[in-house]
């Protein structure tokens, strides 16, 4: 949002991988000049964005996408799986934001 407020026309976003609609809405608000609404959207996603950087990128986002049922595979070496406690934090955050794929019975 701060970069778009000074003229950027879009974003490159890790967050967009797991919540593309939210990032598209935030970007659209910026392009309309509604920076207050865009800033609120970004602030509301703070805990999710923070969780996506809990370890070295792209490890958390790949694990998040796998947890969401998108089956993007494992990271290639030298990257590895998240530490179990960080994986649990990421899962809890995805649950809070309603991003986990629901089991179909």
Rosetta constraint file for C-alpha pairs under 8 A:
AtomPair CA 1 CA 5 HARMONIC 6.02 0.50
AtomPair CA 1 CA 26 HARMONIC 7.97 0.50
AtomPair CA 1 CA 27 HARMONIC 7.76 0.50
AtomPair CA 1 CA 30 HARMONIC 6.91 0.50
AtomPair CA 1 CA 35 HARMONIC 7.00 0.50
AtomPair CA 1 CA 38 HARMONIC 6.57 0.50
AtomPair CA 1 CA 39 HARMONIC 6.16 0.50
AtomPair CA 1 CA 42 HARMONIC 7.57 0.50
AtomPair CA 2 CA 6 HARMONIC 6.69 0.50
AtomPair CA 3 CA 7 HARMONIC 6.55 0.50
AtomPair CA 3 CA 8 HARMONIC 5.52 0.50
AtomPair CA 4 CA 8 HARMONIC 4.21 0.50
AtomPair CA 4 CA 9 HARMONIC 6.12 0.50
AtomPair CA 4 CA 10 HARMONIC 6.84 0.50
AtomPair CA 4 CA 30 HARMONIC 6.44 0.50
AtomPair CA 4 CA 31 HARMONIC 7.75 0.50
AtomPair CA 5 CA 30 HARMONIC 7.07 0.50
AtomPair CA 5 CA 33 HARMONIC 7.96 0.50
AtomPair CA 5 CA 35 HARMONIC 6.92 0.50
AtomPair CA 9 CA 31 HARMONIC 7.21 0.50
AtomPair CA 10 CA 27 HARMONIC 6.36 0.50
AtomPair CA 11 CA 27 HARMONIC 7.41 0.50
AtomPair CA 13 CA 17 HARMONIC 7.35 0.50
AtomPair CA 13 CA 23 HARMONIC 7.98 0.50
AtomPair CA 14 CA 18 HARMONIC 7.71 0.50
AtomPair CA 14 CA 49 HARMONIC 7.90 0.50
AtomPair CA 14 CA 52 HARMONIC 7.38 0.50
AtomPair CA 14 CA 61 HARMONIC 7.12 0.50
AtomPair CA 15 CA 19 HARMONIC 6.10 0.50
AtomPair CA 15 CA 20 HARMONIC 7.42 0.50
AtomPair CA 15 CA 23 HARMONIC 7.23 0.50
AtomPair CA 15 CA 48 HARMONIC 7.74 0.50
AtomPair CA 15 CA 49 HARMONIC 5.93 0.50
AtomPair CA 15 CA 52 HARMONIC 7.20 0.50
AtomPair CA 16 CA 20 HARMONIC 4.28 0.50
AtomPair CA 16 CA 21 HARMONIC 7.65 0.50
AtomPair CA 16 CA 22 HARMONIC 7.50 0.50
AtomPair CA 16 CA 23 HARMONIC 5.53 0.50
AtomPair CA 16 CA 24 HARMONIC 7.88 0.50
AtomPair CA 17 CA 61 HARMONIC 7.35 0.50
AtomPair CA 17 CA 65 HARMONIC 7.82 0.50
AtomPair CA 18 CA 61 HARMONIC 7.44 0.50
AtomPair CA 18 CA 64 HARMONIC 7.31 0.50
AtomPair CA 18 CA 65 HARMONIC 6.54 0.50
AtomPair CA 18 CA 99 HARMONIC 7.68 0.50
AtomPair CA 19 CA 23 HARMONIC 6.54 0.50
AtomPair CA 19 CA 99 HARMONIC 7.95 0.50
AtomPair CA 20 CA 24 HARMONIC 6.02 0.50
AtomPair CA 21 CA 25 HARMONIC 6.02 0.50
AtomPair CA 22 CA 26 HARMONIC 6.15 0.50
AtomPair CA 22 CA 41 HARMONIC 7.57 0.50
AtomPair CA 23 CA 27 HARMONIC 6.03 0.50
AtomPair CA 24 CA 28 HARMONIC 6.03 0.50
AtomPair CA 25 CA 29 HARMONIC 6.15 0.50
AtomPair CA 25 CA 38 HARMONIC 7.91 0.50
AtomPair CA 26 CA 30 HARMONIC 6.39 0.50
AtomPair CA 26 CA 37 HARMONIC 7.63 0.50
AtomPair CA 26 CA 38 HARMONIC 4.76 0.50
AtomPair CA 26 CA 39 HARMONIC 7.84 0.50
AtomPair CA 26 CA 41 HARMONIC 6.18 0.50
AtomPair CA 26 CA 42 HARMONIC 7.17 0.50
AtomPair CA 27 CA 31 HARMONIC 6.24 0.50
AtomPair CA 27 CA 38 HARMONIC 7.13 0.50
AtomPair CA 28 CA 32 HARMONIC 6.23 0.50
AtomPair CA 29 CA 33 HARMONIC 6.32 0.50
AtomPair CA 29 CA 34 HARMONIC 5.08 0.50
AtomPair CA 29 CA 35 HARMONIC 6.58 0.50
AtomPair CA 29 CA 37 HARMONIC 6.63 0.50
AtomPair CA 29 CA 38 HARMONIC 5.51 0.50
AtomPair CA 30 CA 34 HARMONIC 5.39 0.50
AtomPair CA 30 CA 35 HARMONIC 5.26 0.50
AtomPair CA 30 CA 38 HARMONIC 5.97 0.50
AtomPair CA 34 CA 38 HARMONIC 6.40 0.50
AtomPair CA 35 CA 39 HARMONIC 5.84 0.50
AtomPair CA 36 CA 40 HARMONIC 6.27 0.50
AtomPair CA 37 CA 41 HARMONIC 6.30 0.50
AtomPair CA 38 CA 42 HARMONIC 6.26 0.50
AtomPair CA 39 CA 43 HARMONIC 6.02 0.50
AtomPair CA 40 CA 44 HARMONIC 5.94 0.50
AtomPair CA 41 CA 45 HARMONIC 6.44 0.50
AtomPair CA 42 CA 46 HARMONIC 6.37 0.50
AtomPair CA 45 CA 49 HARMONIC 6.11 0.50
AtomPair CA 46 CA 50 HARMONIC 6.00 0.50
AtomPair CA 47 CA 51 HARMONIC 6.12 0.50
AtomPair CA 47 CA 93 HARMONIC 7.21 0.50
AtomPair CA 48 CA 52 HARMONIC 6.32 0.50
AtomPair CA 48 CA 93 HARMONIC 6.13 0.50
AtomPair CA 48 CA 94 HARMONIC 7.16 0.50
AtomPair CA 48 CA 97 HARMONIC 7.50 0.50
AtomPair CA 49 CA 53 HARMONIC 6.85 0.50
AtomPair CA 50 CA 54 HARMONIC 6.46 0.50
AtomPair CA 51 CA 60 HARMONIC 7.52 0.50
AtomPair CA 51 CA 89 HARMONIC 7.37 0.50
AtomPair CA 51 CA 90 HARMONIC 5.66 0.50
AtomPair CA 51 CA 93 HARMONIC 7.02 0.50
AtomPair CA 52 CA 57 HARMONIC 7.73 0.50
AtomPair CA 52 CA 60 HARMONIC 5.24 0.50
AtomPair CA 52 CA 61 HARMONIC 5.64 0.50
AtomPair CA 52 CA 64 HARMONIC 7.82 0.50
AtomPair CA 52 CA 90 HARMONIC 7.37 0.50
AtomPair CA 53 CA 57 HARMONIC 6.26 0.50
AtomPair CA 53 CA 60 HARMONIC 6.43 0.50
AtomPair CA 53 CA 61 HARMONIC 8.00 0.50
AtomPair CA 54 CA 60 HARMONIC 6.73 0.50
AtomPair CA 54 CA 86 HARMONIC 6.74 0.50
AtomPair CA 54 CA 90 HARMONIC 7.93 0.50
AtomPair CA 55 CA 59 HARMONIC 6.79 0.50
AtomPair CA 55 CA 60 HARMONIC 6.36 0.50
AtomPair CA 55 CA 82 HARMONIC 7.07 0.50
AtomPair CA 55 CA 86 HARMONIC 7.85 0.50
AtomPair CA 56 CA 60 HARMONIC 7.25 0.50
AtomPair CA 57 CA 61 HARMONIC 7.07 0.50
AtomPair CA 58 CA 62 HARMONIC 6.10 0.50
AtomPair CA 58 CA 75 HARMONIC 7.72 0.50
AtomPair CA 59 CA 63 HARMONIC 6.24 0.50
AtomPair CA 59 CA 75 HARMONIC 6.38 0.50
AtomPair CA 59 CA 79 HARMONIC 7.01 0.50
AtomPair CA 59 CA 80 HARMONIC 7.05 0.50
AtomPair CA 59 CA 81 HARMONIC 6.76 0.50
AtomPair CA 59 CA 82 HARMONIC 6.73 0.50
AtomPair CA 60 CA 64 HARMONIC 6.01 0.50
AtomPair CA 60 CA 82 HARMONIC 6.89 0.50
AtomPair CA 60 CA 87 HARMONIC 7.87 0.50
AtomPair CA 60 CA 90 HARMONIC 7.60 0.50
AtomPair CA 61 CA 65 HARMONIC 6.10 0.50
AtomPair CA 62 CA 66 HARMONIC 6.20 0.50
AtomPair CA 62 CA 72 HARMONIC 6.51 0.50
AtomPair CA 62 CA 73 HARMONIC 7.34 0.50
AtomPair CA 62 CA 74 HARMONIC 7.15 0.50
AtomPair CA 62 CA 75 HARMONIC 7.26 0.50
AtomPair CA 63 CA 67 HARMONIC 6.09 0.50
AtomPair CA 63 CA 74 HARMONIC 7.70 0.50
AtomPair CA 63 CA 81 HARMONIC 7.82 0.50
AtomPair CA 63 CA 82 HARMONIC 7.79 0.50
AtomPair CA 63 CA 87 HARMONIC 7.76 0.50
AtomPair CA 64 CA 68 HARMONIC 6.12 0.50
AtomPair CA 64 CA 90 HARMONIC 7.07 0.50
AtomPair CA 64 CA 91 HARMONIC 7.37 0.50
AtomPair CA 64 CA 94 HARMONIC 7.53 0.50
AtomPair CA 65 CA 69 HARMONIC 6.46 0.50
AtomPair CA 65 CA 70 HARMONIC 5.40 0.50
AtomPair CA 65 CA 71 HARMONIC 6.81 0.50
AtomPair CA 65 CA 72 HARMONIC 6.64 0.50
AtomPair CA 66 CA 70 HARMONIC 5.21 0.50
AtomPair CA 66 CA 71 HARMONIC 4.71 0.50
AtomPair CA 66 CA 72 HARMONIC 5.91 0.50
AtomPair CA 66 CA 73 HARMONIC 7.04 0.50
AtomPair CA 67 CA 71 HARMONIC 7.97 0.50
AtomPair CA 67 CA 91 HARMONIC 7.36 0.50
AtomPair CA 67 CA 100 HARMONIC 6.47 0.50
AtomPair CA 67 CA 101 HARMONIC 7.50 0.50
AtomPair CA 68 CA 99 HARMONIC 6.46 0.50
AtomPair CA 68 CA 100 HARMONIC 4.65 0.50
AtomPair CA 68 CA 101 HARMONIC 4.99 0.50
AtomPair CA 69 CA 100 HARMONIC 7.57 0.50
AtomPair CA 69 CA 101 HARMONIC 5.91 0.50
AtomPair CA 74 CA 80 HARMONIC 7.71 0.50
AtomPair CA 74 CA 81 HARMONIC 7.48 0.50
AtomPair CA 75 CA 79 HARMONIC 5.74 0.50
AtomPair CA 75 CA 80 HARMONIC 5.91 0.50
AtomPair CA 75 CA 81 HARMONIC 7.23 0.50
AtomPair CA 76 CA 80 HARMONIC 7.07 0.50
AtomPair CA 82 CA 86 HARMONIC 6.14 0.50
AtomPair CA 82 CA 87 HARMONIC 5.68 0.50
AtomPair CA 83 CA 87 HARMONIC 6.18 0.50
AtomPair CA 84 CA 88 HARMONIC 6.21 0.50
AtomPair CA 85 CA 89 HARMONIC 6.32 0.50
AtomPair CA 86 CA 90 HARMONIC 6.10 0.50
AtomPair CA 87 CA 91 HARMONIC 6.17 0.50
AtomPair CA 88 CA 92 HARMONIC 6.20 0.50
AtomPair CA 89 CA 93 HARMONIC 6.21 0.50
AtomPair CA 90 CA 94 HARMONIC 6.18 0.50
AtomPair CA 91 CA 95 HARMONIC 6.17 0.50
AtomPair CA 92 CA 96 HARMONIC 6.24 0.50
AtomPair CA 93 CA 97 HARMONIC 6.34 0.50
AtomPair CA 94 CA 98 HARMONIC 6.09 0.50
AtomPair CA 94 CA 99 HARMONIC 5.13 0.50
AtomPair CA 94 CA 100 HARMONIC 5.97 0.50
AtomPair CA 95 CA 99 HARMONIC 6.02 0.50
AtomPair CA 95 CA 100 HARMONIC 5.84 0.50
